[in-house]
Amino acid sequence: MTVAPMDAERRRLTAPLLPLLEPWLRTRRWYAAGAGRGPGLTPVVVSVVREEAPALLHAVLRTGDGQLYQVLLGLRPELPRRLADAAIGAVAEGRWHGWTLYEATEDAALMGVLLRHLAQRTAPHGLRMERATRLPLPVGLVPRPLHADQSNSAVVYGDRLLLKIYRRPEPGPHLEVETLHALTQARCPRTPRLHGTLLSGDTGLVLGLMEDLLPAEGDGWQNAVRQVADCVDGTCPTVPATGGFTAHARALGTAVAEVHTALADAFPRVRVTPDDIAQDAALMTERLKLAAEEVPALARHSSRIARLYDDYARAGARGCPVFAQRVHGDLHLGQALPTPDGWHLIDFEGEPDRPAAERAAPQPVLRDVAGMLRSFEYAAQAGLRTLHERHPEDAPGPRLRRARRAHAWAARNRRAFIAGYADAGGTDPHCHPLPLRAFEADKAVYEAVYEARHRPGWLPIPLGAVHRLARA
């Protein structure tokens, strides 16, 4: 990546902040574990958006191993108590000597400054927004941070806009921006409208996006887990313990099919050859091998899952037509928002741990379907965990009954989702059981690695799925 040289003044301003930022970065959810080996942080981009108190700085920093991180930094002579949790540290020297450096996304005043800056259509240098529509940005909206366990950060403005900040920015074209731009142009009713892209004029980095804020109370994951916990326990006020959520699952299948149709119209759709399928199966086998080295519990199922991948490759060699297209790439209940107008899909970045080129490549739509089917199983098991925590003293009998109900809940909603997807014109998953199983297994292996790294207590959930799929 070519980077324009920073002037001496910006380097001078940034230097006293770097000793504070390095240890702070390591505490962030979006910081890659194991990153930063070698020399310390190096500023790649620095923009002083506002110099007087409270000051606002935007920076992209490079760690010792070459990873880029984007930060929005506030500086105040005295930090108000309401911002105490956002503090990074006291600046020891330089222009802001004695001031407190802090996370600016927590400061409504500075996020208002940022919105006004982005609305000005500034020069092509520094932080700017490339507009996707002609609609003016409403700069008077009240900002607040959106707290979520995600690899990016978000700020919402009133009830109308969401600013998504890519903490690990990439050079353009950016997968999510490109996808949302096409869907906005196509007026897709199942995705948020894109208002603009945050760019660094000096580097070509894509830094974030501005989109419509969707009027949703929670996401599909939160709604599903809550319904599982209530109805598996027999306390759901609206439906019996054996029902619930299936109408929502069916409607979600319809929404996903509509988005897939819009994506097929906006991007190239290609026919997958037998060689392509064989190569895909080989990649899944390689991922399984690497995963088993990191998660030893996978090893006992590796041979059977590898045979499943081989069966998928052999079926592809029989010449049945298979098509690939742009897909969501990381589809699960947390990426679906229930709104008064129905389900909407968000976050089109793909699986964050996979290379950008791989995420952007056309894929069979059944990969998205498999991701959502895995999510229904995850929701059932997460709800079951909640119930076990509520009733730790229960005997094995009640625990077993709840486990059976959770399994039945997942099975019903998986069937409902598939029915809604197929009825809306999507590829009928029932007609392609072998690739669907292979994609589910690949997803479950990916989940096992993720959980082993980030949430070891949840590792039994994907391991249970691998066990089921290996013996199907």
ZAMARGU-4260 file (C-alpha; in steps of 0.2 Angstrom, whole numbers, plus 5000, padded with zeros to 4 digits):
<rodrens>
0) 5000/5000/5000 | 5007/5017/4995 | 5006/5030/5009 | 5008/5048/5007 | 5022/5055/5019
5) 5015/5064/5035 | 5021/5081/5038 | 5033/5085/5053 | 5020/5094/5062 | 5008/5080/5063
10) 5022/5068/5068 | 5026/5080/5082 | 5008/5081/5088 | 5006/5062/5088 | 5023/5056/5096
15) 5018/5060/5114 | 5002/5050/5112 | 5010/5033/5106 | 5016/5027/5123 | 4998/5029/5129
20) 4990/5020/5114 | 5000/5005/5113 | 4995/4997/5130 | 4977/5003/5128 | 4975/4995/5110
25) 4979/4978/5118 | 4964/4979/5129 | 4952/4982/5114 | 4940/4969/5108 | 4945/4973/5090
30) 4963/4971/5093 | 4970/4955/5085 | 4978/4943/5098 | 4996/4941/5096 | 4998/4957/5085
35) 5010/4970/5087 | 5026/4960/5088 | 5042/4970/5084 | 5044/4989/5085 | 5030/5000/5092
40) 5016/5009/5084 | 5019/5020/5069 | 5007/5033/5063 | 5001/5031/5045 | 4987/5044/5045
45) 4984/5058/5057 | 4970/5072/5055 | 4967/5085/5068 | 4948/5087/5066 | 4947/5100/5080
50) 4962/5107/5089 | 4954/5117/5103 | 4946/5109/5118 | 4939/5096/5117 | 4951/5091/5103
55) 4947/5078/5091 | 4960/5067/5082 | 4958/5054/5069 | 4973/5042/5066 | 4977/5026/5058
60) 4992/5017/5067 | 5003/5002/5061 | 5008/4989/5073 | 5025/4981/5073 | 5018/4966/5062
65) 5010/4978/5050 | 4992/4977/5055 | 4983/4994/5054 | 4971/5001/5067 | 4960/5016/5066
70) 4957/5026/5082 | 4946/5042/5086 | 4954/5051/5100 | 4948/5065/5111 | 4958/5077/5122
75) 4952/5088/5136 | 4962/5097/5150 | 4950/5090/5162 | 4939/5074/5159 | 4921/5074/5165
80) 4916/5060/5176 | 4904/5054/5163 | 4919/5050/5152 | 4930/5042/5165 | 4928/5025/5158
85) 4934/5031/5141 | 4951/5038/5148 | 4967/5031/5140 | 4979/5042/5150 | 4987/5059/5154
90) 4998/5066/5140 | 5016/5069/5147 | 5022/5082/5134 | 5019/5091/5118 | 5005/5102/5112
95) 4992/5094/5124 | 5004/5092/5139 | 4993/5088/5155 | 4977/5084/5145 | 4968/5068/5146
100) 4968/5057/5130 | 4952/5046/5128 | 4941/5036/5117 | 4932/5049/5107 | 4917/5038/5101
105) 4911/5039/5119 | 4910/5058/5118 | 4893/5065/5111 | 4901/5082/5108 | 4915/5076/5098
110) 4904/5064/5088 | 4894/5079/5083 | 4909/5088/5078 | 4914/5073/5067 | 4897/5072/5059
115) 4898/5091/5054 | 4915/5088/5047 | 4910/5074/5036 | 4895/5084/5030 | 4906/5098/5023
120) 4912/5088/5008 | 4930/5093/5012 | 4945/5092/5001 | 4952/5075/4995 | 4966/5075/5009
125) 4963/5068/5027 | 4947/5061/5034 | 4932/5063/5022 | 4916/5056/5016 | 4912/5051/4998
130) 4893/5052/4997 | 4882/5038/4990 | 4866/5049/4989 | 4862/5067/4986 | 4853/5068/5002
135) 4861/5080/5015 | 4867/5073/5031 | 4856/5080/5046 | 4870/5087/5057 | 4859/5091/5072
140) 4856/5074/5077 | 4861/5068/5095 | 4875/5055/5094 | 4878/5040/5105 | 4890/5025/5104
145) 4882/5008/5100 | 4890/4996/5112 | 4891/4978/5105 | 4904/4964/5106 | 4910/4967/5088
150) 4926/4969/5078 | 4921/4987/5073 | 4913/5002/5082 | 4897/5011/5079 | 4890/5028/5083
155) 4871/5031/5080 | 4864/5049/5077 | 4847/5051/5083 | 4835/5038/5076 | 4841/5040/5058
160) 4860/5037/5055 | 4873/5024/5060 | 4891/5027/5057 | 4901/5011/5056 | 4920/5013/5060
165) 4932/4999/5053 | 4944/4997/5067 | 4956/4987/5055 | 4954/4997/5039 | 4958/4990/5022
170) 4962/4998/5005 | 4947/4999/4994 | 4937/4993/4986 | 4929/4987/5002 | 4917/4972/5001
175) 4904/4979/5012 | 4904/4996/5005 | 4903/4989/4987 | 4889/4977/4992 | 4878/4990/5001
180) 4881/5003/4987 | 4874/4991/4974 | 4860/4986/4985 | 4856/5004/4988 | 4856/5008/4970
185) 4844/4993/4967 | 4833/5000/4981 | 4833/4983/4990 | 4820/4984/5004 | 4829/4971/5015
190) 4845/4981/5018 | 4850/4998/5025 | 4852/5012/5013 | 4871/5018/5011 | 4874/5037/5013
195) 4892/5037/5011 | 4910/5030/5013 | 4923/5036/5025 | 4940/5037/5016 | 4957/5043/5019
200) 4962/5054/5005 | 4981/5051/5008 | 4981/5032/5008 | 4965/5026/4999 | 4960/5016/5015
205) 4942/5013/5017 | 4938/5019/5035 | 4920/5016/5038 | 4902/5020/5031 | 4887/5029/5035
210) 4870/5020/5033 | 4852/5021/5039 | 4849/5016/5057 | 4835/5003/5056 | 4821/5004/5069
215) 4824/4987/5077 | 4822/4982/5096 | 4837/4971/5097 | 4843/4958/5083 | 4837/4941/5078
220) 4849/4933/5089 | 4843/4942/5105 | 4825/4938/5100 | 4828/4920/5097 | 4838/4916/5113
225) 4825/4925/5123 | 4811/4915/5115 | 4821/4899/5117 | 4824/4902/5136 | 4806/4906/5139
230) 4797/4893/5128 | 4809/4878/5132 | 4806/4882/5150 | 4787/4882/5147 | 4785/4900/5153
235) 4782/4909/5136 | 4767/4920/5138 | 4761/4919/5120 | 4765/4901/5113 | 4766/4884/5121
240) 4783/4877/5124 | 4783/4867/5109 | 4780/4882/5097 | 4786/4899/5094 | 4797/4909/5082
245) 4794/4898/5067 | 4784/4912/5058 | 4798/4923/5061 | 4811/4910/5054 | 4800/4907/5039
250) 4799/4926/5036 | 4818/4927/5038 | 4820/4914/5025 | 4810/4924/5013 | 4820/4940/5017
255) 4837/4931/5014 | 4831/4924/4997 | 4826/4942/4992 | 4843/4949/4996 | 4851/4934/4986
260) 4840/4939/4971 | 4845/4957/4972 | 4864/4952/4974 | 4862/4941/4959 | 4855/4955/4949
265) 4869/4967/4954 | 4885/4956/4953 | 4891/4943/4941 | 4883/4925/4943 | 4895/4912/4938
270) 4893/4893/4935 | 4904/4882/4946 | 4914/4869/4937 | 4918/4852/4944 | 4936/4858/4946
275) 4930/4873/4956 | 4920/4861/4968 | 4935/4850/4970 | 4946/4864/4974 | 4933/4871/4987
280) 4932/4854/4995 | 4951/4853/4996 | 4951/4870/5004 | 4938/4864/5017 | 4949/4849/5021
285) 4964/4860/5023 | 4955/4871/5035 | 4949/4856/5045 | 4967/4850/5046 | 4973/4867/5053
290) 4958/4868/5065 | 4961/4851/5072 | 4979/4856/5076 | 4972/4871/5086 | 4957/4862/5093
295) 4962/4844/5097 | 4944/4839/5101 | 4940/4840/5082 | 4953/4826/5078 | 4941/4812/5082
300) 4929/4818/5069 | 4941/4823/5056 | 4941/4808/5045 | 4922/4807/5044 | 4921/4826/5040
305) 4935/4824/5027 | 4925/4810/5019 | 4910/4822/5019 | 4920/4835/5009 | 4926/4821/4997
310) 4908/4816/4994 | 4904/4834/4990 | 4918/4835/4978 | 4913/4818/4969 | 4895/4824/4968
315) 4901/4840/4959 | 4910/4829/4947 | 4893/4822/4941 | 4890/4838/4932 | 4874/4845/4941
320) 4874/4864/4938 | 4879/4874/4953 | 4880/4893/4952 | 4890/4905/4963 | 4887/4924/4966
325) 4890/4938/4979 | 4883/4932/4995 | 4882/4939/5013 | 4897/4929/5019 | 4894/4929/5038
330) 4875/4926/5039 | 4868/4922/5056 | 4854/4928/5067 | 4864/4943/5074 | 4866/4950/5056
335) 4847/4950/5055 | 4836/4964/5062 | 4817/4963/5065 | 4809/4979/5060 | 4791/4985/5058
340) 4794/4982/5039 | 4800/4965/5041 | 4818/4957/5042 | 4833/4967/5036 | 4851/4960/5034
345) 4866/4970/5040 | 4885/4969/5040 | 4891/4962/5023 | 4909/4961/5027 | 4910/4942/5027
350) 4919/4931/5040 | 4932/4943/5047 | 4946/4930/5049 | 4946/4925/5031 | 4956/4935/5018
355) 4948/4949/5009 | 4949/4941/4991 | 4941/4925/4998 | 4927/4934/5006 | 4923/4944/4990
360) 4924/4929/4978 | 4907/4922/4972 | 4900/4908/4983 | 4885/4896/4982 | 4870/4904/4991
365) 4869/4888/5001 | 4884/4894/5011 | 4873/4908/5018 | 4859/4896/5021 | 4871/4885/5031
370) 4877/4899/5041 | 4859/4903/5046 | 4855/4885/5050 | 4870/4885/5062 | 4864/4900/5070
375) 4847/4892/5075 | 4857/4878/5083 | 4868/4891/5092 | 4852/4901/5098 | 4844/4885/5105
380) 4860/4880/5114 | 4863/4898/5121 | 4845/4898/5127 | 4848/4881/5135 | 4864/4888/5144
385) 4853/4902/5151 | 4841/4890/5158 | 4854/4879/5166 | 4861/4895/5174 | 4844/4899/5181
390) 4841/4882/5188 | 4858/4875/5193 | 4850/4864/5206 | 4839/4854/5194 | 4840/4835/5193
395) 4845/4826/5177 | 4827/4823/5172 | 4822/4841/5170 | 4838/4846/5161 | 4836/4832/5149
400) 4818/4837/5145 | 4824/4855/5142 | 4839/4849/5131 | 4826/4839/5120 | 4815/4854/5118
405) 4829/4865/5113 | 4834/4852/5100 | 4816/4852/5094 | 4816/4871/5093 | 4831/4872/5082
410) 4824/4858/5071 | 4807/4867/5068 | 4815/4884/5065 | 4828/4877/5053 | 4814/4869/5043
415) 4804/4885/5043 | 4818/4895/5037 | 4822/4883/5023 | 4803/4883/5018 | 4803/4902/5018
420) 4819/4903/5008 | 4813/4890/4995 | 4795/4898/4993 | 4803/4915/4989 | 4812/4908/4974
425) 4829/4904/4982 | 4838/4887/4979 | 4828/4874/4988 | 4841/4867/5001 | 4831/4851/5002
430) 4837/4847/4984 | 4855/4849/4989 | 4858/4840/5005 | 4876/4835/5002 | 4883/4852/4999
435) 4872/4860/5013 | 4880/4847/5025 | 4897/4851/5019 | 4895/4869/5021 | 4887/4867/5038
440) 4902/4857/5044 | 4914/4869/5037 | 4905/4883/5047 | 4905/4873/5063 | 4924/4870/5061
445) 4926/4888/5059 | 4916/4891/5074 | 4926/4879/5085 | 4942/4888/5081 | 4933/4905/5085
450) 4927/4899/5102 | 4943/4891/5107 | 4952/4907/5104 | 4939/4919/5111 | 4925/4910/5122
455) 4932/4893/5127 | 4916/4890/5137 | 4906/4890/5121 | 4917/4877/5112 | 4905/4862/5116
460) 4892/4870/5105 | 4901/4869/5088 | 4909/4853/5094 | 4892/4845/5096 | 4887/4851/5078
465) 4903/4843/5071 | 4899/4827/5080 | 4881/4827/5073 | 4887/4831/5055 | 4900/4818/5056
470) 4887/4804/5059 | 4873/4810/5048
</rodrens>
